[in-house]
Amino acid sequence: MSATLVFALIALVVVVLVLFWLATAHYVGEVLSDSKDDGHGGAGH
């Protein structure tokens, strides 16, 4: 395997992990905000 290919694979993995982490953090934030809003009549739903 060439160094360029290895570097490209590592970069791809890093990008995927970052995107997954951002999506997970956003999803968790939405769930937490929704659970708090449920106690106030669910105005946003």
N, CA, C and O atoms as a printed pandas DataFrame, in Angstrom:
     atom_number atom_name residue_name chain_id  residue_number  x_coord  y_coord  z_coord
0              1         N          MET        A               1    0.849   -1.209    0.000
1              2        CA          MET        A               1    0.000    0.000    0.000
2              3         C          MET        A               1    0.876    1.247    0.000
3              4         O          MET        A               1    1.871    1.324    0.722
4              5         N          SER        A               2    0.500    2.202   -0.802
5              6        CA          SER        A               2    1.270    3.438   -0.869
6              7         C          SER        A               2    0.910    4.355    0.292
7              8         O          SER        A               2   -0.171    4.251    0.871
8              9         N          ALA        A               3    1.817    5.239    0.617
9             10        CA          ALA        A               3    1.579    6.166    1.724
10            11         C          ALA        A               3    0.376    7.058    1.435
11            12         O          ALA        A               3   -0.376    7.413    2.343
12            13         N          THR        A               4    0.202    7.416    0.172
13            14        CA          THR        A               4   -0.923    8.281   -0.202
14            15         C          THR        A               4   -2.253    7.590    0.063
15            16         O          THR        A               4   -3.195    8.212    0.554
16            17         N          LEU        A               5   -2.330    6.305   -0.261
17            18        CA          LEU        A               5   -3.562    5.552   -0.053
18            19         C          LEU        A               5   -3.861    5.424    1.435
19            20         O          LEU        A               5   -5.007    5.573    1.858
20            21         N          VAL        A               6   -2.832    5.148    2.223
21            22        CA          VAL        A               6   -3.010    5.034    3.670
22            23         C          VAL        A               6   -3.498    6.358    4.242
23            24         O          VAL        A               6   -4.414    6.383    5.064
24            25         N          PHE        A               7   -2.886    7.458    3.808
25            26        CA          PHE        A               7   -3.284    8.782    4.290
26            27         C          PHE        A               7   -4.726    9.088    3.908
27            28         O          PHE        A               7   -5.480    9.649    4.703
28            29         N          ALA        A               8   -5.107    8.718    2.685
29            30        CA          ALA        A               8   -6.474    8.966    2.221
30            31         C          ALA        A               8   -7.473    8.167    3.055
31            32         O          ALA        A               8   -8.533    8.681    3.411
32            33         N          LEU        A               9   -7.147    6.930    3.363
33            34        CA          LEU        A               9   -8.041    6.095    4.170
34            35         C          LEU        A               9   -8.196    6.664    5.576
35            36         O          LEU        A               9   -9.301    6.705    6.118
36            37         N          ILE        A              10   -7.082    7.103    6.166
37            38        CA          ILE        A              10   -7.127    7.687    7.510
38            39         C          ILE        A              10   -7.973    8.958    7.504
39            40         O          ILE        A              10   -8.792    9.170    8.399
40            41         N          ALA        A              11   -7.774    9.799    6.496
41            42        CA          ALA        A              11   -8.544   11.042    6.402
42            43         C          ALA        A              11  -10.030   10.733    6.257
43            44         O          ALA        A              11  -10.866   11.407    6.859
44            45         N          LEU        A              12  -10.361    9.719    5.463
45            46        CA          LEU        A              12  -11.760    9.347    5.258
46            47         C          LEU        A              12  -12.388    8.878    6.564
47            48         O          LEU        A              12  -13.512    9.258    6.893
48            49         N          VAL        A              13  -11.658    8.052    7.305
49            50        CA          VAL        A              13  -12.165    7.552    8.584
50            51         C          VAL        A              13  -12.389    8.704    9.557
51            52         O          VAL        A              13  -13.403    8.740   10.254
52            53         N          VAL        A              14  -11.445    9.645    9.607
53            54        CA          VAL        A              14  -11.571   10.790   10.510
54            55         C          VAL        A              14  -12.801   11.621   10.157
55            56         O          VAL        A              14  -13.553   12.029   11.042
56            57         N          VAL        A              15  -13.003   11.870    8.869
57            58        CA          VAL        A              15  -14.161   12.663    8.435
58            59         C          VAL        A              15  -15.462   11.966    8.814
59            60         O          VAL        A              15  -16.391   12.605    9.309
60            61         N          VAL        A              16  -15.529   10.659    8.583
61            62        CA          VAL        A              16  -16.740    9.899    8.916
62            63         C          VAL        A              16  -17.005    9.944   10.418
63            64         O          VAL        A              16  -18.145   10.122   10.847
64            65         N          LEU        A              17  -15.956    9.783   11.211
65            66        CA          LEU        A              17  -16.128    9.812   12.665
66            67         C          LEU        A              17  -16.608   11.180   13.137
67            68         O          LEU        A              17  -17.478   11.267   14.004
68            69         N          VAL        A              18  -16.049   12.242   12.575
69            70        CA          VAL        A              18  -16.456   13.597   12.965
70            71         C          VAL        A              18  -17.916   13.848   12.594
71            72         O          VAL        A              18  -18.678   14.394   13.392
72            73         N          LEU        A              19  -18.300   13.452   11.389
73            74        CA          LEU        A              19  -19.690   13.642   10.963
74            75         C          LEU        A              19  -20.633   12.836   11.847
75            76         O          LEU        A              19  -21.702   13.318   12.222
76            77         N          PHE        A              20  -20.238   11.613   12.179
77            78        CA          PHE        A              20  -21.067   10.767   13.037
78            79         C          PHE        A              20  -21.203   11.388   14.423
79            80         O          PHE        A              20  -22.284   11.370   15.013
80            81         N          TRP        A              21  -20.086   11.947   14.950
81            82        CA          TRP        A              21  -20.121   12.567   16.274
82            83         C          TRP        A              21  -21.025   13.803   16.265
83            84         O          TRP        A              21  -21.793   14.022   17.202
84            85         N          LEU        A              22  -20.930   14.598   15.216
85            86        CA          LEU        A              22  -21.774   15.793   15.126
86            87         C          LEU        A              22  -23.248   15.414   15.029
87            88         O          LEU        A              22  -24.095   16.031   15.675
88            89         N          ALA        A              23  -23.551   14.405   14.228
89            90        CA          ALA        A              23  -24.941   13.963   14.073
90            91         C          ALA        A              23  -25.474   13.419   15.396
91            92         O          ALA        A              23  -26.615   13.690   15.770
92            93         N          THR        A              24  -24.640   12.649   16.103
93            94        CA          THR        A              24  -25.056   12.082   17.384
94            95         C          THR        A              24  -25.283   13.188   18.408
95            96         O          THR        A              24  -26.273   13.163   19.139
96            97         N          ALA        A              25  -24.367   14.165   18.465
97            98        CA          ALA        A              25  -24.510   15.259   19.423
98            99         C          ALA        A              25  -25.777   16.052   19.132
99           100         O          ALA        A              25  -26.487   16.444   20.058
100          101         N          HIS        A              26  -26.068   16.292   17.857
101          102        CA          HIS        A              26  -27.277   17.036   17.484
102          103         C          HIS        A              26  -28.519   16.235   17.862
103          104         O          HIS        A              26  -29.487   16.790   18.381
104          105         N          TYR        A              27  -28.490   14.930   17.601
105          106        CA          TYR        A              27  -29.647   14.077   17.907
106          107         C          TYR        A              27  -29.898   14.036   19.412
107          108         O          TYR        A              27  -31.039   14.149   19.861
108          109         N          VAL        A              28  -28.824   13.873   20.189
109          110        CA          VAL        A              28  -28.961   13.835   21.646
110          111         C          VAL        A              28  -29.501   15.168   22.150
111          112         O          VAL        A              28  -30.349   15.196   23.041
112          113         N          GLY        A              29  -29.018   16.268   21.589
113          114        CA          GLY        A              29  -29.502   17.585   21.998
114          115         C          GLY        A              29  -30.981   17.743   21.704
115          116         O          GLY        A              29  -31.721   18.308   22.509
116          117         N          GLU        A              30  -31.417   17.244   20.547
117          118        CA          GLU        A              30  -32.838   17.323   20.197
118          119         C          GLU        A              30  -33.672   16.496   21.165
119          120         O          GLU        A              30  -34.734   16.938   21.605
120          121         N          VAL        A              31  -33.204   15.311   21.497
121          122        CA          VAL        A              31  -33.944   14.432   22.412
122          123         C          VAL        A              31  -34.044   15.076   23.791
123          124         O          VAL        A              31  -35.102   15.043   24.420
124          125         N          LEU        A              32  -32.939   15.664   24.263
125          126        CA          LEU        A              32  -32.957   16.288   25.587
126          127         C          LEU        A              32  -33.898   17.485   25.603
127          128         O          LEU        A              32  -34.654   17.664   26.558
128          129         N          SER        A              33  -33.861   18.300   24.567
129          130        CA          SER        A              33  -34.734   19.474   24.527
130          131         C          SER        A              33  -36.193   19.043   24.424
131          132         O          SER        A              33  -37.071   19.668   25.019
132          133         N          ASP        A              34  -36.452   17.979   23.672
133          134        CA          ASP        A              34  -37.826   17.490   23.534
134          135         C          ASP        A              34  -38.342   16.956   24.863
135          136         O          ASP        A              34  -39.499   17.182   25.216
136          137         N          SER        A              35  -37.489   16.247   25.604
137          138        CA          SER        A              35  -37.927   15.679   26.876
138          139         C          SER        A              35  -38.249   16.794   27.870
139          140         O          SER        A              35  -39.155   16.654   28.692
140          141         N          LYS        A              36  -37.509   17.899   27.795
141          142        CA          LYS        A              36  -37.787   19.028   28.690
142          143         C          LYS        A              36  -39.091   19.717   28.278
143          144         O          LYS        A              36  -39.886   20.108   29.132
144          145         N          ASP        A              37  -39.306   19.862   26.977
145          146        CA          ASP        A              37  -40.504   20.542   26.485
146          147         C          ASP        A              37  -41.780   19.750   26.758
147          148         O          ASP        A              37  -42.865   20.327   26.829
148          149         N          ASP        A              38  -41.657   18.432   26.911
149          150        CA          ASP        A              38  -42.848   17.608   27.126
150          151         C          ASP        A              38  -43.584   18.005   28.405
151          152         O          ASP        A              38  -44.787   17.776   28.529
152          153         N          GLY        A              39  -42.859   18.599   29.353
153          154        CA          GLY        A              39  -43.493   18.981   30.607
154          155         C          GLY        A              39  -44.257   20.288   30.499
155          156         O          GLY        A              39  -44.873   20.724   31.471
156          157         N          HIS        A              40  -44.227   20.926   29.321
157          158        CA          HIS        A              40  -44.878   22.223   29.156
158          159         C          HIS        A              40  -45.944   22.190   28.066
159          160         O          HIS        A              40  -46.181   23.190   27.389
160          161         N          GLY        A              41  -46.576   21.047   27.903
161          162        CA          GLY        A              41  -47.669   20.962   26.947
162          163         C          GLY        A              41  -47.236   20.650   25.527
163          164         O          GLY        A              41  -48.080   20.572   24.633
164          165         N          GLY        A              42  -45.933   20.467   25.294
165          166        CA          GLY        A              42  -45.458   20.135   23.956
166          167         C          GLY        A              42  -45.832   21.188   22.936
167          168         O          GLY        A              42  -46.399   20.856   21.895
168          169         N          ALA        A              43  -45.533   22.446   23.202
169          170        CA          ALA        A              43  -45.928   23.546   22.315
170          171         C          ALA        A              43  -45.287   23.396   20.933
171          172         O          ALA        A              43  -45.874   23.809   19.933
172          173         N          GLY        A              44  -44.094   22.812   20.870
173          174        CA          GLY        A              44  -43.398   22.707   19.596
174          175         C          GLY        A              44  -43.847   21.538   18.751
175          176         O          GLY        A              44  -43.302   21.331   17.667
176          177         N          HIS        A              45  -44.810   20.774   19.197
177          178        CA          HIS        A              45  -45.228   19.568   18.456
178          179         C          HIS        A              45  -46.693   19.641   18.086
179          180         O          HIS        A              45  -47.219   18.720   17.462
